[in-house]
Amino acid sequence: MRIALKDCLTPLLVVLIFSSCKNAANKVAVHIPKNASVVFAVNAKSMANKLMASNLSLDSLVSAFHDSSSADNAKGMMATWEELKNSGVDWENNVYFFVSQQGSIMEGQHSTEGVLAGMKDQKAFEALLLKHKKDLKIQKADKYSYTVSGQHIIGWNNDLVIAIATTSNNGMPGMGRMRNDSTESDSMRMDTTHKKPVETVDPVQELASLFNQKSEDAVTSIDIFNDLNKKESDIKMFTSSASLTAMPMMGFGNLADLLKNTYTAGTINFNDGEIKGDFDQYINKDVQSILEKHTAKTVSTDLLNHYPSNNINAFALFSFDPKILLDILKFTGFDKTADQWLMKNYGVQTADVANSFSGDFAVVVSDIGMKEQSIPGMPQMHMKLPSVKFLVVAKTGDKAALNKLGSALEQKKLVQKKGNDFVFDTKMHMENNQNGKMEKHDMSLGYELTLGQDYILGGMDSSVVANYPTTNSPKTFPKEVNDILKNNAAAGYVNIQPLVQMFSSMDSSNETAARAQQVFKDALFYTSNYKGNTAHSEMRLRLINEKQNSLASIYQLVLNAAQEQKKRRELYRSMPGVSDSATAPHVSH
């Protein structure tokens, strides 16, 4: 039997959900590298208690995934999970997951994915490994033991177990480092003359670096992470710009300085009736000083009131001063390059583009459902197909700048002026040979894009785009939604019910989609303006049953989906000529 990290992760994850856990000690977290781009900590005890409070068990889930023809397999999985619970791993502490990267997609990149947990009984752990592979090669290092298979490796000692997988790629063919030969805007180009293949990362060396990691090289040297790690929650999430700023392309201009020491720290909790995420975003002093030069804006609900439908299913609003982008360009050193390129190609500058916008933006989705319409490619045939209306809105700013930009696009024949508006050509122009004559045909690309005097609009429905500027219809939303629309830099809402109803009506035999209508209600989010170097975000996925824990509600939905798939498999195998080992066609939920 070949032991690899990917073979261990699935049962490990299952044990996480159904084992118990207490607050994670930093003795595990100190082995997570400081340059990790993402770190998760899972509190399994809290999640397990929430399931058990609803009288849910692992046995029912395993039974649902296995029919009578695979009973032995189901028993085998249960036995494996029981072994893992008593494997010597300390499941009473938080378990951490991390991802770190070095290099770039263009030049070549290697990444490390890891799982870390405490160790209670090293001998029991080794016994479990040897039970499944008697000839397993266990090697000894100075402070730990390990076994390796390809780019996967597991290491352990009396205090800790680490499983990692490393991957490498040589980047995109013909791509290299960005270089700038002079101050001219057209001198930026890719340097492919010195491109070297990325060396494959040695997982043995990677594991050694984690076990022997110095405290200043660990994620625990970051105060923001330590503050997060002290919080009680079902899941903790931490992100860092460290891997991003280490990319070679970040050496161009001051891009790295713009992004360095940028973090997100947040918690996710499965509460009764909802899944709630609370996140704080942290910026560095350079970005903070840029933002403090500009007046903070809050979302404009007026953008919703102009939407020509009262059946809004989802929206996202965000607002900021567009001149912030000019200061960011200046900080990074790209301002002159951008101005030169725009002036050379369009006769405008970055200030003209920024001043064309007020800084208020919206994305709106409405009228989700099934609609009688012609089948694409067969206009004579009609049937009920999914239907949705969609609009992107940007409120305009300085009219002189807008008209200057529109005129520049008109000269390039990218837009046509209709009245006071500049309308983009969104049709594909084709020529076909018909009986020896070339005939022109226009085919719509399925969207409309207009630079109007008051709004810049892009949408899939021409009537929505046309009627938006003249509509004034105040919209009403639940109180919780109205609350997030006050004093925030961004806010959004999704009514999930129409979406699941559409999926249910597409396949009346899909019981899972029908059940989902009884589970999911809506989702909403907001992000505050920055105060100092910090902004706060909150995300909530709300469920129909407000009295049941959200983890239990979703677990039961997954359980029902598994049972439905099991019925389909058994029905398929009962058909004449189908063997017991045959696999039923997959049904998407």
N, C-alpha and C positions, 0 to 999 in steps of 0.2 A: 504494500500500500504506500503510495507517494504522499508524504505530508507536506503541504504548502500552506502559506498564510491564507489563501483564498478558501482552502478547505476548512479552516478553523473559524473564520469570521462569522459564517452563518450560525453555527451553534453557539458561538460566543454571544452574538447579538440576542439570541433567544434567551440565553441564561440571564443576560442583563435585564430583560423585561420581567423575568419570573424569579429572580433571586432577590435577596435583601441587601441593603447597603446603608452606610452611614456617611457622615461628612468625610470627603476625601482629604487625606493628609498630604502636605506638600512634599513628603518623601517620595511620592510618585511623580508629582508635577515637575519636580526639579530636573527630571530627565527628558522633559519636552524642550526642544530647541527654541531659542529666542526668535529665530527667523521663521518659525511656523506661521503660515498664512492663515490657517484656520485651526482652532482647537475646540473640541466639544467635551463636556463632562456630563456623564449620565448618572443620575441618582436613581438606581433601580428600586430601592426600598420603597420610596414614595409611590412610584408607578405601580409596583406590585400590590401595595396596599389598596390602591384605588381600584384595581381590578378585583381583588379578593372581596372588597366591600360590596361589589356588585355580583358576587357569587359566580365569577367567571374563572375558568381553569384552563391550563395548558392542554389537558387531556381532550377537551372538547374541540380545540383547534386542530390538534393532530388527527383526531378521528375524522374531522370534516375534510381534511386534505387527503385522506387515504380511504379508498373503498375496500370492500371485502377481499378483492383479489390481491391486495397489497398489505394485508394485516401484519405479516411478518416484518415488512419494511417499517410500518408504523411502530411496532414494538421495538424495533432496532433504534429508531430515532429517539423514542422515549428513554431507552437504556443509555444512549449516548448523552442525552441531556442530564440524566441523573448522574452519570459519571462526571460530567463537567462540573456539576454542583459540588461534587466531593473530590475535585481534582487537585486540591491544594491551593488553588487560586483564591485570593482574598476577595470574595464577592461582597463583603460587608463594607467595602470602601468604594467610592466613585471610580468609574472606569473612564479613561481619557482616550480620545481619538485626535490625531493631528495630521495635517498635511503641510509639507514644506516643499518649496521649489527653488531652484537656482537656474540662472540662464534665462533664455527667452525662447518663445515659439519660433521666431525667425532664425536665430543663431544656433539654437540647440538648447535643450533643457533637460534637467533630470529632477525627479521628484521623489519624495519619500512619504509613504503613508504608514502610520503607526497606531498601535493599540497598546495601552499601558495599564497595568493593574498591580495591586499588591500581591505578595505571596505569603501564604500561611504555612504550607507544608511542601517543601521542595521535593522530598522523596515521593510523596503521593503524586505530584505532577509528573515526575520522571517515570514513575510506574505506569501512569496512564498512557504516556507516549509510547513506551516499550510494549505495552499490551496490544496496541494497534499496529506496531511495526517492530517485531522482535530484533531485526537487524539494523534498527535505527542507529545512526552514527551520532553519538553525543560527544561534542568536543569541549575542552576546558580552556577558558581564558583566565586571566589573573583574578577577576572578581566575579565571574559568572560562568555558566555553562550555556551551550547553544547547539542548535541543529539547523542546518541550512539546506535549502532546495532551490537551486537557480537563484533568482533575485528575491526569494522569500526566506526569511530567517526568524527564528524564535530564540530568545535568550532569557535566562532566569538565574536568580540566586535566592538567598533566604528572604529577601525583602521585596523582590520585584520580578515581574515578567513583562517582557517587551516583545511584541510581534511587529515586524515591519516588512514592507514590500517596496522595492526601488525600481524605477523605470527611467529610461533615457531615450531621447530622440535627437537626431542630428539637425533638426530645423528644416525650414523650407528650402528646397533646391534653389540655388542661385542667390539666396538672400544672405546678407552679412551685416556688418556694423554700419550705423549711420555716420557719415563724416561730412564735414563742412570745410571746403577748400578755401573759401573766401567769405566776404560779407555779402556777396550777391545772393539774391533769393533763389536763383535757379542752380546754385552750386551744391545744394543738399542732394546727396545720392547715396545709394547703398554701396559699401565697400565690400566686394566679394573676393578680393585678391588674396586676403590672408585668412580665409575661412578654414577652420580646422574642425574635424569631426569631434563631437562631444564624447569623452571617454565614459565607458560604462561604469556606473557607480558600484563599488565593491560593497555588497551588503554586510560583509563581516566587519569592514572598517566603519561602515555607517553605524552598526550596532555598538561597536566599541566606543565610538564618539559619544553615544547617548549614555552608556553606562558610566563613562569617565568624564562626563560633562562638568565643566567648571560652573560655579554658581552664577557668574556674570554672563555666561552664555545660555542660561536657561530662561524660559518664559517667566519664571518666578522672579526674575530681576526687574520685571515691569510692574510697577505699583498698580496700574489699572487692572491687570490680570489678577493680582492678589486680592484686590478689593472685590472683584467678581467672585473669586473662588470661595470667599467667606459667606456668600449669600446662599440662602436655602431655596432650592428650586428643583424641578424635575430634570431640566436640562440647562446647562450653561453653554454659551457660545462666545468665543473670542476671536476676532480677526485682526490682523496686523498688515501694514503695508511693507513690512520688512523684505519679503520675497520680491515684491514689485519694484521697490527702489533699488534692489540689487541687480536688476536686469541691465545689461550693457547699454541698451538704448536710452536708459534713464540718465546716462552721462551726458547726453546732448542737451545743451542749455541748462536750465535749473529745474528740470522736471523732478529730479530726485528730491530736491529741497522742498518742492511743493507738496510732495506726498509723504515725506519721512515723518515718523512718529505719529502716524494716523491709525487710530484704533476704533473698533466697535466692541462693546461688551454688553451682553444681554442675557436674559433668562427667559425660558419657555416653561409654562406651567399648564397642566391639564386640570382645569377647574370644573366645577359643576356647570354644565351648559355652555362652556366655551374653552377654547385654547387661547391663552393670552401670552403675548411676547412683549417684553419691555427691553428696550435697547438704548444705549447711550453711544453717540458718535463723538470722537475726540479728534480735533485738528491741531496742527502745530502752530507756533506763534506767528510764523510768516503768513499763513492763511488767515489766522485770526485778525492780524493787522489789516489785511485786505478787506475782510468783511466789515470791520469796524469803521471803514471809511464811507460806508454806504448805509442808507436807511433800510432797516429790515421791512420786508413786505409780508402781507398775509394774503391767503387765498381769496379770490374774488368769486363769490357765489353768483354774481351777475352773469358769468359765463354759462351757468346752468340755466338761468332764466330765459336766455335767448334760444335755447334748444327747442326746435319745433316738434316736440312730442312730450307728453306727460308720462310716458311709459319708459322712463330711464331705468335701466337695469344695473348699470355700473358707471362710475366716473372716477377720475383722478384729477385733482387740482394742485397746482404748485405755482409759487410766485417768488421772484427774486429780481434784484436790480440788474439788468443786462450789462451795465457798465462794469460789473464785477469781472466779467469775462475779459474786458479790455485790460484791467489791472493784472489779471492772471497771465495774459499774453505778455504783458510788459515784464512781469516778474520772471517768467521762464525765458525771456529773451527772444520770443518768437514774434513780437509785435511788428518789428520792421519787416521781417520776412513775409508775414501775412499781408501787411499793407502793400508791399511791393507786388506780391502775386495778384492780389485783387485789383490793384490799379492797372497792372499790365494786361489782365485778361478781361476786366469788366468796367474799369474806370471808376471804381468806388474804393473806399477804405473800410477797415474794420469798424470804425466809429459810425459809418453810415449804416452798416448792418445792425450793430447793437442798438442804435438810436431808432431803428425801424420798429422795435418791439417795446411794449410797455413793461414786460416782465410777468404778465399774467397768462397762464397756460392752462388748458383743460383737454382731457381725453374723455369722450362720452360714448357709451354703448347703450342702445335702446332696442326695444321691440324684438327681443329674442323669441323665437318660436318656429313653428312649422308653417310654411306657406305654399299654396298651390302655385307652381311656376313651371316653366318649360325646362326640359332636360337639356343641359349644355350639349350642343352639337346636334340635337334633335328637337328643333323648335316646335314641331308639330305634336310632340308628345308632352303631356303634363303630369306632374305628380307632386305630392307634398315633400318639400325639401327644407332643410334648415335655413332660416332667414334671420338676418341681424342688420342693424344700422349702426354706423360707426363714424365718429367725427373727431378730428384733432383741431383745436382752436388756439390761436395766439392773438391776443389783443395788440393792436398796433400802437406805436408811440408817435414819434415825430413824423408828421405828414411829408415834410420836405425830404427827409432822409428816405422814407418809404417810396416816394415817387421817383427819387433818384435811382434807387435800387431797381424798381420796376422798369424804368426806362432802359437801364443797362441790360436787364434780361431781355427786354423787347428787341434791342439792337442785335442781340445774339440769337434772335428768333426762338427763344425758349418760351416766351409768353406772347399773347395777343392782348391788346388793350380793348376792353369792351366797356364803354362808358368811362367810369373812373377806376375800374378794376383792371388788374392784370391777371389774365387767365392762362394757366399752363396748358400746353397741348398734351393731353393724356390719352391720345389715340395712337395706335400703331398703324403706320401707313405702308400698305403693301401693293404690289403689282402682280397680277396673274395673267397668264397667257390663255385667252379665251378665243378659240377658233382663229388662231393666228394673230390676234390683236391683244395688245397689252392693256389691261383694264386695271384701274386703281381701286383699291378697297381700303376702307378704314375700319379698324377693330378697336373697340374701347378696351382700355387696360383695367377697367373696373373701379376707377376712383376719379375724383375731381379735386383740383388744387387751384386755389384762387388767392391772390394778394389783393384784398379789398382795402378800402380806406379806413375801415374801423377794425376789421378782423382778417387775419390770415387763416384760411380754412382748407382742410383736406379731409375728404370723406368718400365713402363708397356709394352714397345715395345722392343723386344730383338735386333732388327736391330738398333734402336736409341742408345741403350747402347753399342753395338758392334762398331758402326761407329763413335761415338763421339770423341774418342781420336785422330783419324787420320784425322778428318775433319778440314778444315780451310777455312771458307766461311764468310767473313765480312758481317755483316747485316746492313741494312739501316732502319731508323725509321724517323718519322716526326721530325722537328726541336725541337718542344717542348719536345719530348721524349729524344732526344740527349742532350738537356740542363740539364735535371735532372740526367743524367748519369755522370756528371762531379762534382768531389769534394764532393760527398755525401757518407755517411756511408751505406745508403740503398736507393733503388730506384725500382720502379715497374711500369708496364704498362699492361693494358688490352684492347684489341680491342673487343668491345662488339658486333659489327656487326655480326661476324660469329656465335656467340652464339644465338642471337635472330633469325638469319636466320635458324639455326638448329631447334629451337622450332617451327618456322613458318612452315617449311617443314614437321614436324612430324604431323601436323594437319592443313590441308589447309583451314578448316572452321573457324579456330581461327583468327578472325579479329584483336584481340588485339595484338597478336604476330607480325602480319604483320605491324600494326601501330607502334609497338615498334622499328621496323627497321628505321622508319622515325623520331624517337625521340632520341635514344641513339647512341652515337658515340664511345667514349672510356673513360678510366679512367687512371689516373697516380698519382703517389705519390713519395715523397722523404723524407728522414730524414737526417739532417746534422750531422756531428760529434759534440760532446759536446765542447762548449766554456765556460770554467768555470764550472758552474753547470747547464747549459741550452743547450738543443738541440732543433732545430726547425724542424717541419714537415709541409708539405703542401700536401693536397689531392684535386684532381679536377675530377669531373664527368662531362665530356663534352658532349653536345648535338648537334644534327645536325643543328638545327635552331639557329644560333648565334645571331640573332636579337631579338628573343623572350625571355622573362624572363623564367628561368629554372623552377620556381615554376608553372608558367602558363602552360608550356609545359607538365609537369608531371601531373598537374591537368586535362588537357584535355585528356591525356591518360587514367587516372582513370575514367573520365567521359565517354569516349567511351567504356571502359570495362564494366561500369555499364549499359550503353545502350544496349550493346551486350547481357549481361546477362538478361536484361529485355525482349529483343526480344525472347530469348530462353525460358524464363518462359511463355510468352504469347503463343508461338508456342506450347509448351508442354500442356498448359491448353486447347488449341483448339482441341487437339486430342480427338477422340471419347472415351468416358468412363472415362475421366479425369475430376475431379471436379475442380471448381474454386479455392478451397482452397489448392489444391495439390501443392506440391513443386517440381519444376523441378530439374532434376539431376544437381549436381554442375559441372561446367566446369572450370577446372584449367586454369589460364592464366600465 
